[in-house]
Amino acid sequence: MNKSMSKVRDASSSYQNNHSIKGEKLIYPAANRNKEPILQVLKRFILSEAESIDDDDERPIFLEIASGSGQHLAHFAPHFPGVKFQPSEIDENLFGSIIYYAVNCSTKNMCQPILIDICNKLSYYGFTESSIDYMYNANMLHISPFNCTVGLFENAGTYLKTEALLVTYGPFSRDGVITPQSNIDFDASLRASDPSWGIRDINDLIKLGEENNLTLIDTIEMPSNNKTLIWKRN
Ligand SMILES: C[S@@+](CC[C@H](N)C(=O)[O-])C[C@H]1O[C@@H](n2cnc3c(N)ncnc32)[C@H](O)[C@@H]1O
């Protein structure tokens, strides 16, 4: 494997074979690198009036799909003490790490993880339609079959409140073109691992958004050739 290939594979390999079922925290190197740039984007889109809401049940809910280690929400939650951060994962082996971060959250607004397979309807997990204030998903769309992308958009289009936001982060292509070469290599390595994986194209996501009442309102270039896409529920 050449140097650039080993660098691009870091993004997928650093997430694999890391299980914490006994409550010890996991530290994904990629999450450590990208959590602060993502936070800076979120600060532009998360409303801060929530801090004055006293009733816990009335606080805006920020649902993360595919929390992995739990590092992202642990980093975000103290910056938005009025928002309730709900982690979720399909892989229960990661719950120990997410619980570690939730228990140690200084502002106590990071909840215990719940099991969610985003290919299922969120009603299956007790959510009601038009009830969620923010949905967030990082680094899952390219490392899962396309039906997970469909599931994320269908659920966001149904369970987000009107005008609420879906935030997706990761590598994306545009007009069928992947840039730069490191992302082309990354895409090839993903598809070699599993032909149903691969970097998703923004145009396909826009179409999926249109079918699910979601409009792309902002595309933010991020470090390491990633993007944050902001979607608003119509
Ligand atoms: C590369 S990790 C990203 C973790 C975290 N979001 C981050 O950026 O550090 C991808 C995650 O997607 C989760 N995942 C895969 N398929 C899923 C599905 N159908 N529903 C929910 N999560 C899924 C995996 O369990 C894994 O934790």
The ligand as an SDF file (V2000), in Angstrom:
LIG
                    3D

 27 29  0  0  0  0  0  0  0  0999 V2000
  -17.2960    5.1760   10.5020 C   0  0  0  0  0  0  0  0  0  0  0  0
  -18.3240    4.9810   11.8770 S   0  0  0  0  0  0  0  0  0  0  0  0
  -18.7000    6.6810   12.2950 C   0  0  0  0  0  0  0  0  0  0  0  0
  -18.8920    6.8890   13.7670 C   0  0  0  0  0  0  0  0  0  0  0  0
  -19.0980    8.3410   14.1910 C   0  0  0  0  0  0  0  0  0  0  0  0
  -20.2850    8.8890   13.6010 N   0  0  0  0  0  0  0  0  0  0  0  0
  -17.8980    9.1800   13.8330 C   0  0  0  0  0  0  0  0  0  0  0  0
  -17.9460    9.9660   12.8620 O   0  0  0  0  0  0  0  0  0  0  0  0
  -16.8830    9.0630   14.5210 O   0  0  0  0  0  0  0  0  0  0  0  0
  -19.8020    4.4020   11.0850 C   0  0  0  0  0  0  0  0  0  0  0  0
  -20.8680    3.9770   12.0690 C   0  0  0  0  0  0  0  0  0  0  0  0
  -22.0750    3.7050   11.3650 O   0  0  0  0  0  0  0  0  0  0  0  0
  -22.7880    2.7210   12.0870 C   0  0  0  0  0  0  0  0  0  0  0  0
  -23.8320    2.1460   11.2230 N   0  0  0  0  0  0  0  0  0  0  0  0
  -23.6550    1.3530   10.1550 C   0  0  0  0  0  0  0  0  0  0  0  0
  -24.8400    0.9810    9.6450 N   0  0  0  0  0  0  0  0  0  0  0  0
  -25.8000    1.5720   10.4140 C   0  0  0  0  0  0  0  0  0  0  0  0
  -27.2220    1.5660   10.3940 C   0  0  0  0  0  0  0  0  0  0  0  0
  -27.9100    0.8440    9.5000 N   0  0  0  0  0  0  0  0  0  0  0  0
  -27.8830    2.2990   11.3200 N   0  0  0  0  0  0  0  0  0  0  0  0
  -27.2020    3.0070   12.2370 C   0  0  0  0  0  0  0  0  0  0  0  0
  -25.8470    3.0410   12.3190 N   0  0  0  0  0  0  0  0  0  0  0  0
  -25.1510    2.3320   11.4120 C   0  0  0  0  0  0  0  0  0  0  0  0
  -21.6790    1.7450   12.4760 C   0  0  0  0  0  0  0  0  0  0  0  0
  -22.0650    0.8980   13.5390 O   0  0  0  0  0  0  0  0  0  0  0  0
  -20.5360    2.6860   12.8300 C   0  0  0  0  0  0  0  0  0  0  0  0
  -20.5000    2.9530   14.2270 O   0  0  0  0  0  0  0  0  0  0  0  0
  1  2  1  0
  2  3  1  0
  2 10  1  0
  3  4  1  0
  4  5  1  0
  5  6  1  0
  5  7  1  0
  7  8  2  0
  7  9  1  0
 10 11  1  0
 11 12  1  0
 11 26  1  0
 12 13  1  0
 13 14  1  0
 13 24  1  0
 14 15  1  0
 14 23  1  0
 15 16  2  0
 16 17  1  0
 17 18  1  0
 17 23  2  0
 18 19  1  0
 18 20  2  0
 20 21  1  0
 21 22  2  0
 22 23  1  0
 24 25  1  0
 24 26  1  0
 26 27  1  0
M  CHG  2   2   1   9  -1
M  END
$$$$
